[in-house]
């Protein structure tokens, strides 16, 4: 049910973030790591290419990248006064390597807990754009933020920056639906979207129909749950 599937995702971003998403930019995936990321690597890279990550980061990033025959490059985050920051000087140097075809950013970052600011994301996107590096965002934790922090979806940046951006999303963390393997990608660039579709179609992937219905129910009817969830988490943290 592509139309209803895409419409529910558009509805979610409109309600939660005030963003208007073109349903044509949305494609299904069988989960994120062994679904969307695996297909993205096959669509935009070849064995021997490099994928840049920002350690310390979710360990499955490296597992999937290496399993696909690609090499891991790391722009390590820097801990300053108890807060992790990006090393932009090192990032510029690493992305300038033509073998780095993709930068994979965790936004917000798992496990260090940083909700990257819009200014930080713009700087990252500019560096990737300058070096023709595709910027792929894992935004699976985007709904779980606290206080005054605001999640900025990468596809909401300016049009000139989003031309080489792919965003991976899912309700699996927010609503504890990982077992349903229902996720999606948002790709504004039609050429990149077409490349993704080729890989998807080649492997004859199909929907998990129960998972799709769960995603649509959550995104269309259950935003109240996320408000309660974040309030509960914040009280447990107790800072």
N, C-alpha and C positions, 0 to 999 in steps of 0.2 A: 504493500500500500504506500508507494512512494509519495503520493500527494499528501496523504494524511500524516505520514511520517515527517516529511519536511515541514509541513505546516505547524506541527506541534513544537518542533525545534525553533522555528521562527517565533512562535508564540512565547516560548520560554525566554528567549533573548530580549524580546520586546518588554515582557513583564518585569524581568529581573534586572535588565541593564539598559532599558530604553533604546535598544538598537533595532533597526530594521534590517533584516537579513533576507537576501534574495533566495527563495527556495531552490532556484536552479544551481546555486553554489553548494548545495548539500548532497552528500553521498553517504550511503550506508557502509558500515564495516562490521566485521565479526570481532568485536572487541577492539582494544587499542594496541596492545603490544604485539601479539601474534596475529592481529587482524590489520588494523590501519597502518601501524608502523612497518610491518612486514611488507604490505603492499606498496607503501611509499618508497621503501628501499628498492624494491624491484622496479618501480615505475621511473625513478629519477636517478638511480645510481647503478653502477656495475661492480662486480667483484673486484676488490683491490682499491676501490675508492675509500675515502675517509669520511666519517661522520663525527662531528664535534659535539661533545656534551660538556656539562658543567658540574664536575664532581665537587663535593659528594652528592650523588644523585641516585635515584631509584635504580637498584642494581640490574633490573631486567633490561634497561636500555642497552647496556653493554652485551648482555647475553644475546639479545635479538640481533644486534649489529654484527657481532662476531659470527653468530650462527648463519647469517646471510652472506658471509665471506667478505665483509667490509671491515675496515680498521677503525678503531676508536682513537680519536684525538680529544684531549681534554683541556678546556679553559677553566682551570680550577678556581672555585670561589675562594675569596679571602675573608677570614674572620677578623673583624676589626671591632674591638670594644663590645664583644658579645653579639655582633650583628654581621651576617654574611653579606658581602658586596661583590659585584663583578669586577674583574680585572680587565678593563677595557683596552689597556695597552697590549696585554697578552692576546686578547681576543682579536684585535686588529692584525697582529702578526700571524696568528693561527689561521684565520679565515682567508688571509692572503694566499695561502697555499692552494694552488689550483686543484689539488687532489681532494680538498675538503669540499664535497659537493652539497652537504646538508649540515646545518646547525640545528640540533635538537634541544629546545629550551623547555624546561619544566616551569609552567606559569599558571598558578603559584608553584613554588619549588617544594618538591618532596625529596628529602626529609627536612631541610633546614627551616622551612616555614616562611620564607620570604614571599610576600605579595609584591611582585615587581611593579614599580611605578610606571606610569605612562611615559615619562621622560626616559627612564632606563630602557624600556622596550623600543622606543623610537630610535635611540642610539644604536641598539643591537640591530634593528631592522635596516638602518642606514648603512652599517658596516657590511651586512650581508648583501644588500642591494648593490653596493659599490663593487663587490667581488663576485657577483653572479652566483651567490650561494643561496640555496633554498632554505628558508627559515621555517622549521616545523615546530609547532607548539603543542605540547601535551598539556591540555587545560582541564584535565579530569577533576582537579580539586578547586576549580574556579568558584564554585558555589559556597565553599566552606571558608569564609573569611570573617574576621571579627572587628568590632569597633568601627573606627573611621576608615579602615582599609577598604579599598575598592579593587575588584578584579577588572583588568583591562584586557578583553579578548584581542588577540593580535589582529584579527581581521577587521577590527574597528579603527585601526590606524589609517592614515591618509591613503588615498588610492594609489599614489605613486610608490608607496612602500608595500602595499598588500599584493602587488603583482607577483611576488615570488614567495608568498606566505601560504602555508597549509596549517590548518588548526584541527587537532583531534579532540573530540569531546565525547562524553557519555554520562548517563545518570548513575553509573555503577557505584561511584564513591558516595555521591550525595544521597542516594536512595538505597544503597546496599543491594544492587542488582547485578553484581559482577557475574553471577552464575548464568545470567541470561545472554551474555555476549552480544549485547545490542549497543552499538556505538555509531559514530558518524564522523565525517570530515567536512570541513568548510573550505572550499577552494574557489577563490574569485577568478583566478586566471583560467580561462577556458582551455587553453592548451595543456596546462598542468592537470586540469580536471579530466580531459580526454585521455591523457596518459594513465591516470589512476584507473579510469574505467576499463581500459584495455587489460590491465592486470586483473581487476575484479572479474571481468567477463571470461578471461582465459581459464580461470580456476572454477568457474561455474558456481560461485558462492550464491547462497540463497539466504533469505531472512530466517531468523528464529522467530516464528510468528507470535509465540507467547511473549518473547522478549520485546518485540516491537509494540505489542499492545501495552505492556508494562511501561515502556518508555513514554508512549503517548499519554497514558493515564497520569503518570507522574508530572510530565511537563504541562499538561492541560489543566490538571485539577488539584495538584498537591504542593503548590509553592508554600502554603502555610506550614507544611512539615519542615521545610528548610529553615524558616525563621525560628521555629521551635528547637530544631536540632542545633543551630548555631548558638542560641541562647543557652541551651543545656551544656554544650561543650565549654562555652566561655565561663560558666559558673564552675564547672569542674576544674578548669585551669586555675581559677581563683587568683588571678594576678591583679 
